[in-house]
Amino acid sequence: MNVQEAGMRFVRVAAVYALVWLWAPMALGQTYPNKPVHVVVPFTAGSATDILARSFGQKLSEMWGQPVVVDNRPGAGGTIGAAVVAKSAPDGYTLLVHSAAHAYNPSIYPGLSFDTVKDFVEISPLAGQPNVLVVSPTLGVKSVAELIALAKQKPGQLNFGSAGTGSGTHINAEKFRLAAGIDVVHIPYKGTPEALTDTMAGRVSYFFSPISAALPNIREGKLIALGVSTAKRSSALPNVPTLAESGLNGFDYNLWVGLFAPAGTPAELVDKINKDVARAVQAPDIKERLANLGAEAMPMT
């Protein structure tokens, strides 16, 4: 083989490798998923994050033709489930649906086994929704002002539940405590369902529940909704005032939920899932589902 023939052969081989290199990422995105996708929710079944994860999971399963399996791993403000995903293979088959707690957990739980920034890649926001301040009818208050007045009459005697230390429900309640200037006791629970149960039973004075989780009990009269945490009223509870309207000027807290993958997940997979979530958000049944939950789709980035 002369030098010219060897040179031509090298060019042909290099061209083949270049095509393979360019085609491989596209093929990866086109064939994904070809097996079940597991979505870890770091909160209990029935929590707001869980409800939204299952709603989107069902739609993505229909689009992909593969099961989307929700795996609840609650505890420690969502850090237990997040740790599972941080250590998972970055192949797109183990994802994380988390709330705003993911952003501020490092300041609440020092010494985490993972880095919330370096060990995850953001895929897409899913939805945002208000928390609603609820009490049992037996507490005897029917407005935010009455609750604050009662707490000031009985300093240190009222309590509030949360879905765990560092959860969105906890942060919301602490923000309310400071804004109202009241002395109350925090009782952390394993998740939202447990906190709601004890609020209805009167064992907890009040609870800032994600609106989707509390709606059925509000409609059945088992809970009284005093106010919503966002700057504007919720379409799901149009007659319930905001906390700002109730005297806490400027109060605004929105619970967001997003989709994450382990760091190192191929960019083409992240892009595909992001686009598929964007398609899911536009589906009429998802729009209706979110509206019924009092949630709103968040802008894609």
N, C-alpha and C positions, 0 to 999 in steps of 0.2 A: 504494500500500500504506500503510495507516494504521499508527500506532504499535503498536496492539494486535496486528495481523497480523504485523508485523515481530518483535514480541516472541515470539509463538508460534512463528514460523519459527526464531528463534534457539534456543529451547528444544528444538525437534525436532532441529535439527542438532547441538546440544550433546549430546543424549541418544544420538544415533547414534555420535558420536565417543567418548563414554564407554563404550558397549558394545564398540566396536572395541578401545579401550584395555584393557578388562578381559578381553576374549576372546583377544587376541593372545598373551599369555603362556601361556594354557591350550592354545591351538592349537599353539604352539611345542613344548610338552612332549608333546603328543599325536602329533605328526608325526615326532618324533625317534626314531631316526635314519632318514633316507631315503636314505642312501648309506653306504659303508664308513666305519668308525671306526678311526682309527689310534692304536695304543697304543705309546708310546715306552718301551722298557726300557733304562735307561742302563748295562746290564751285558751280558756276553756270553751267547749262546745256551747253555742248559744250566746257567746259574747258578740259584740258588734263586729270585731275583726273576723271572727269565725263566720258570721252570717254573710258578710261581704265576700269573703274568700270562697264560700260555697256557691254564691250567686255567680261570680265570675268563673269559678272552676267548672260549673255545669255548662256554661256557654262555651268556654274554651274546649271542653271535652267534645261538644257537638261539632265544633269547627275542625278539630284535629282528628276526630275519629279514634281517639285514645282516651282511656280513663284518666281523670284528674283526681287523685286521691288526697283528701285533706287529712293531715296528721296533726292532732292537737297535742302540743307539748307545753303545757302551762307551767308557770312558776317564776318567781323572782322578777316580776315586772316584764316578762317576755324574754329574759336573757337566757333561759334554759333552751328554749326552742331555737333562738338565734344561734347559740353555740353549736347546735346540731348541724345547722345549715352551713355555718362557717367552716366546719370540718368535712363537709360533703364534697364529692367529686364535682368539679366545675363543668358539668356536661349538659346542663339544662334540665336534668331530670329530678333535681331536688331544688325547690324554690322556697322562698320565705314571704309570707304576707304578714306585715308588721304595721304597727301604728306609730304615732308620733313619739311614743315611749322609746323607740329605737334610737332616736336622736339624742335624748338627754339621759339615757341610762348610764353612760360612762361617769356622769357626775354624781349619780346616786349609788351605783354599785362599783366602787373602786376595785381594781384587781381582776377585771373580767378576763376570761381566757381568749377573748377575741377583740379585734379593733373594729368598731362599727363603721369606720370609713374605709380602712385598708382591706378588710376581709370580705367586703360585699361590693356588688355592683348594682346600681339602681336600674331597674328595668322600666318601671312606669308607676305613676300614681294611679290609684284606683278610684277612690271617692273620699269625700269629706262629709261630715255630718255634725250637728250640734250634740252636746250633752243636754239632758233635761234634768232639772232639779226636782226630785220627787220625794214625797213623804207619804206615810200611811195616814188614812183618814182619821185614825185614832189619835194622832198627834195634836189635832185641834187647830191647825193653822191652814190658811187658805191663800196666803200670799207670801212673797219674799220678805216684805216688810214685817209681817207677823212672825215669820221664822227668826229673823234677826232680833226682833224685840224679845222673843222668848229666850233665845240664846243669851242675850245680855241680862235678862232677869235671873238666869240660872247658869252663871259662868262655870265652865268645867263639867256641867252635868249632861249636856247634849253631846251626841256623837254622830259621826258620819262614816259611812262605809265606802270602800273602794275595791277595785278589782285587783288590788295588790300594790304594795309600795312601789312608787315610780310609774304606775300606770297612768293613762290619760285621765281616768276618773279621779285619781289621787291628786294629780297636778291641778286639775280644774277646781277641786274642792279646797286645796290650799290657797289658790288664788282668790277664791270666794271668801275664805276665812280672813285673809289679810285685808281684802277690800271692805268687808263688813265690820272688821274690828271685833271679832268674837273669839271667845275661848271655848273650844270644843275638842273632843277626843277622836282621834283617827282609829278606825278598826279596819285593818286590811283583810281582804278575803282572797280565796283562791282565784275567783273570777267574778264576772258580772252577775251570772245567774244566782250565785250564792248570796251576793250582796243584796240583790233585788228581793230574794226570798225573805231575808231578815228585815228588810225595810218594810215589806208588806205586813210582816208579823209584828212590827212595832219594836223590834229589838234594836233597830238602828233608827236614829232620828231622821236622817235624810241621806240621800245618795244622788250623786251626779251620774246618771246612767246615760250611756249612748242611746239616742232616741229610738233606734231600731229595736233594741232589746226591751225597752220599757213600754212601747206603744200598746201591745195587747192588754197589759194590765191596767194601763191608763184608761183605755176604752171600756174595760170591764168594771171600772170604778174601784179597783183594788189599790190604786195609787192616785195621788193628786199631783198634777204637774203644776209647779209654781212658776217656773221660768226656764227659758232656753239660754244656752251659754253664748251663742253667736250674736253678732251685731244686728242681724235681721231675724225676723220670726221664721219659724219652720213651716213649710207648706203642709207638713203632716199634722201640725198642731197650730193652726193659724190664730186661734183664740188665746194662746198662751203667750204672755209678754216676754220680752227679752230681759235679762238681768239689768241691762243698761236702762231699759224703760222702767224698771222696778226700783230705780234709785242708785244703782251702782254705775255711775257715768263712765262710759268708755269700756265697759267690760265686754270682752270678746274672746271666746275660746272655741276653736274648731278642731274636731278630732279627724285627722287625716289617716288614711290607710294606703300603703303602697306595696309594690311587688319588688322583691330583691332576689339576686342569685349570688352564689359564692364568687369571690374574686377569681379571675382567670377564666370565667365562662367566655367562650368565643364571642367576639363582637357581633358576628352574623346571627348567632342565636339570640342574643340580647335584642338585636334589631328586629328579628322576626317576631319574637314574643311581644315586643313593644307595639308593633304594627297590628298584631292580632288582638291585643287588648284594646287598641284604638277602634278596631272594627267591632269588637264586642260592645263597647260603650255606645255605639251608634245603633245597636240592635233594639227594635221596639220593645221586646220583652225585658231587656236589661234596663232600659229607660223607665219602664213602668215599675219594675222591681225596685229600683233605686228611689223612685218617687214615693212608693208605698212605705219604704223604710225611712223616709225623711232624709235621704242622702242625696248628694249631688256629685256627678262625675267631675273629677279634677282635670285641669288642662294637661295635655300631654307635653312632655319636654323632650 
